Amino acid sequence: MFKADVWVTLKKSILDPQGQAIKDALHALNYQEVRDARLGKLVQVELEASSKEEAHHKISEMCEKLLANTVIEDYQIHITEVQ
């Protein structure tokens, strides 16, 4: 069995108003060193697969079909094997 952590974030070219609000709030709290903040989501999926490569392929398909809006979002996948 495998566990996939899928990080979905807006593409850099897409305005992120929630990230901007976080940055502004951090500046208001005197964290002036913050240059940018982006908000995203984490989707965790456990799945059966015969190999890590197969699990990655299946999760990529899931991202393309459902988990991410690939027009405006990017995704990163991290796969770990679990017992």
N, C-alpha and C positions, 0 to 999 in steps of 0.2 A: 504494500500500500504506500501511496505517496501523498504528501501534503504540499499544496501549492499556495504560496502567498503571491497575490496579484495586486500590484500597486498601480492604480489608475489615476492619472493626473491630466489636467488640461495641457494642451500643447503650448509651448512657449509663446507662440504667436497669438494665442487666445487670451483676452482680458480675463483676469481672475479677481472679481470684486471682493470675494471673501478673503483671499490672500492679501489684497490691498488693505482691507479693514483690519486684519491681524497685524500687518506691518505698522499701520497708523496707531493702533492700540499699543503696540510694543514701544513705538517712539514716544507716546504719551506717558509711558512708564519709565522713560529715560533710558531705553535701550537703543540709543542712536546708532549703534554699530550695525543694526539690522538693515540690510540693503534691499532685501526682497523676501517675500513669503508667498508660498503657493499652497493651496489646499488640495487634497486628493482623498481617495478612498482606498481601503484595503479590503480585498475579498479573499477569504481563505476557503480552499476547497480540498477535501480529501477524496482520493479516487484510486481505483484499482487500475494498474497498468503493469505490463510485463517488464518495462524498463523505464529509466528516468527519461530517456529520449521520447518514448511513446507518451508518457505523462505530459511532457512539455508540449508535444504536438497536439494532444487533446485539449490541453488548457489554452493553447494559442487559438485553436478553433473556437473554443467557448468565448474567448475575448473578442474575436472578430464577429461572432454572431450575436452576443448578448452582453457580456460583461463591460465592454468599453464601446463608446461611440467613436470609432476610429477617424471620423471626420474632424473632431475637435479634441480628442483625447489620445494620449499615449499610454502604453502599459508596459510594465516590467514584471517578469515572472521569476520567482525563486522556488525551486523544487527541492524538497527533502524527503528521504525515505523514512517511513515510520514503521514500527513493529506492530 
